[in-house]
Amino acid sequence: MYRLRLLAVRHAAGLERLYRLLERTMVALDPLFAHISYDRVERPVAFVERATKGLLFDCQMCGQCVLSSTGMSCPMNCPKQLRNGPCGGVREGGFCEVKPEMRCVWVLAWEGAARMEGGARIREVLPPVDHRLAGSSAWLRVGREKAAALREARDAGRTTLARAFPRARTIEPATTPLADEPPRASRTTGP
């Protein structure tokens, strides 16, 4: 598992692209998931997520995945579970103070972030872990939140347009009046 974790950090750029594709897929599947019910979809998606991320990242299923902003190095693997940087006890060579045989999760995070397009996100302060989300699917939650934000932005654009022309709606005729007929057409020609 540890070797796969190191491999994931070395290939952070490729995994970042894969993660973006997965995120777009989850957003695209939002209408289907909403129709089926997110509660019904949660268990199977969480199962696949646990298996995949457990193998690649030694994931703890905290429900608030930050791999895309920590260089594909899971901060939950830190023995102290620090989410915003290393403790003051990083050993020489970047090894962990608590587990000397393990490289510091945050040293790996900085190495992985350097390989990623979105690597600057490692500087953002992450919120503390909400333990109520433990075991839930972060993929599903992020996809649902992004789909809701897209819907909201789309609806905001529609209402902005509707507000721009409120008077036009009230005076706009339901049907276009017919033009007057030319004088020749209304005259009847007789013998």
C-alpha positions, 0 to 999 in steps of 0.5 A: 500500500505504501509503495502505491501511495508513493507511486500516486504522488509520482504520477500526480499530474496524470491522476489529476487529469483522471480526477477531473474526468471523474468529476465531470462524469459525476456532474453529468450523472447528477440528473440520473442520481437525483432521479434514482435518489442520492441515498440509494446511490451512496452505498455503491459509489462509496464502495467503489470509491473506498476500493479505488482510493484505498488501494491507490492512496491508502484512503481513510474515507473521511468524506472530504477528499482533498487529494486534488489540492494536496498533490495526491497525498492523503493528509489523513495518513499523517499519524497526527492527521494534520490537514494544513501542513507538516508538524515541526517534527519532520526528520531529515530526508523528509521522514515522519517524526512518529513513523520514522520509516514513512516519508512525511505525508506533507513532504510528499504532498508538496512533491506531488503538487509541484507536478500538478496543474492545480498545484498552487491549491496546496497553499489554501487553508483546508477546513477541519475534518467533519467527522459526520461525513466519515465513510460517505462518498466525497466523489458523490458529494462534490459532483452534486455540489458542482452540479447544483452550482452550475444549475444555479448559475444557469438559472441566474442567467435566465432570471437576469435576462427576464428582469432586463425586459420586464416591460417588454413582457407586459406590452408584447402582443400575444400574436402579431397583428396582420398588416392591412391588405393592399387596396387592390386586393380588397376590391372585387373585380366584376365583369 
